[in-house]
C-alpha cells in the first residue's frame, strides 16, 4: 500500500516543478548594469507580472555561462520601484562569467542587445516580510546578510515619504556586522542617502544604526585614532562612526527595552547560526513576563 502514500506527494512535487519551469521561462529584460567597487555589480531587471515584497530572494540562471546552474540572490530593490535588482559579488567562475557577459570588465558602455539572457525563478519569501508588523524593530545583518535590509530600508523610506501617518513602523535599530565594508560600499552609499534625507525632513531619530567592523589590523586602528574627531567616519563616510569589535548584545537589548517598555519589538536577523542562538537567548531573557511589558519577537534567516 506504500504507493498510495507516495503518489500524491510526487504529483504535487512534479506540478510544483512544472510551475517553476514555466515561471522561469518568462522573459526577463536587463534594464541597467551598474559597476560597484571591489568586484561587485548590480543587475536591474524587469519581468512582466513580477511582484515582490521586502527581503525576498530569487533564483537566477544565465544560459550564456551555464544551462544547469541556478543561484539564489536576495532582492535589493524595494517593491515601490519599477524594477527589481540584485547585487552580485565576483567570487567564483559563475559570477565572473556573468560579469563578463554583462560587460563589467569593459570601460565602454555595453549595447542592450549584447546583454546575456537571464532566467529568473521566484520571488520566494523570508522572515523579513513581517518587518512592517511592528512599531519598533531591530535589524541585524552580518556580512553578506546585510543584503535583505537594503530592500527593507528602501521600502521603509518610500512608505515614510509617501504616507508617514499610516506607517506603523516608528523606530528602526539597525546593526551591521562585517569584517570589512569595502565589498559593501554600495550599502554604505544607501545608508548615507537615507541619513541625508532624514536630516532634510528633520527626523534623524527614525533610524539608529551601528556599524561594527569585526576584522581590523593595527594600521586601521592607527588610522582610526588619528581621524576619530572628524565629522564623518573615514571608512564609510557616514556621520555615525564605525565601531570595532562586536556588540554587547545584553546592553543593547536592555537599552531598547528601557526605551520601549510596553512594545512588541521585532528582531530580524540575517546571519550565521551562532549569532541566531545569541539573539534568540537575549530575546527570551529581556522579554517581560507581564503581557503589558516589552516583548522581543525573534525572526531569522540563516546562511
Phi, psi and omega in degrees: 000004185299326184300331180294328180275342183265324190295319181295310176301325180293320177298315179297321180295313181293325177296317179297321178294323178295316179298316180293323178294315178298318182293323182288341181274354179291147188294133175242131180249122174279115182268337183198141173239123183243125176275127175247161180297161174058053171057044176231135176225158185242132174252121173255127189225163175226145180210132183299129177078007182284123178231136184226163170237168183296143174078002182281169181226163180228162170258136185237135172234140175239099183302334178298327182266314181201135178274354185247332187278128171242132182235137180278139176221136177284137178287132181253000177268168178259154178300335182284346181275155185272015176214169171237148188222155172226152174251130183239127175260134183281104182227007181194183183298317184293311181295324177293322178295319178294319181297320178291321179296330179271000177080021182289343180269006181247152181278325183279163179291143179270131177294143185300323184287347178271350181291147185286161174286135179236133174253138183231130175242125181135193012274163178240146188277158175221178181294337185296343181297338184273008186298332182275005178272358184237155173276330180230134180225149169249122177250123182236116179241127180247119180061233180292347178292355177285342187303314181300332185281349171296314178297316181298310184294322176298313183295319178301317182291320176300315180295320180295318181291322185280319183201079184292332184293328181266003179275116182292325182290123183245340184209133178238128170251116185244131179237126180240115180249124180206155178288323173206152184268354188300317183289348183238034180300329178298327179284323175298323177297321178296315178298321180295320178297315179296320180301313181294318182292324179291325177292323177297326179269006178058043178219054183292344183276352182297322180238118172251127183225150177226131178250123181248122177266108186272346178235116181206156183245182186295323181294321177295320180297319179296316179299318180297318182296319183293322187255014186298327185276000179289157185296320181247153180294135184285343182269311186256342184080005180270159178288328176286122183286143177291136178258155184243136183105212181234153181294150168272093189298326180298316178293320181298314180294320180295322179295314180294321179298322180289331181273342180227067192291343181227043184237159167265115184257120178276125179251117184242125181237138164232104185182191184288161184297323180299318178291325178299318179297319179297312182292321178299318178297318179294324178298317180292314184293329185258003175276138183281141176291333178286127179303338181273356181270190181284141177224128177262123181254117187269131176229137184217157164219128186257160172223000000 
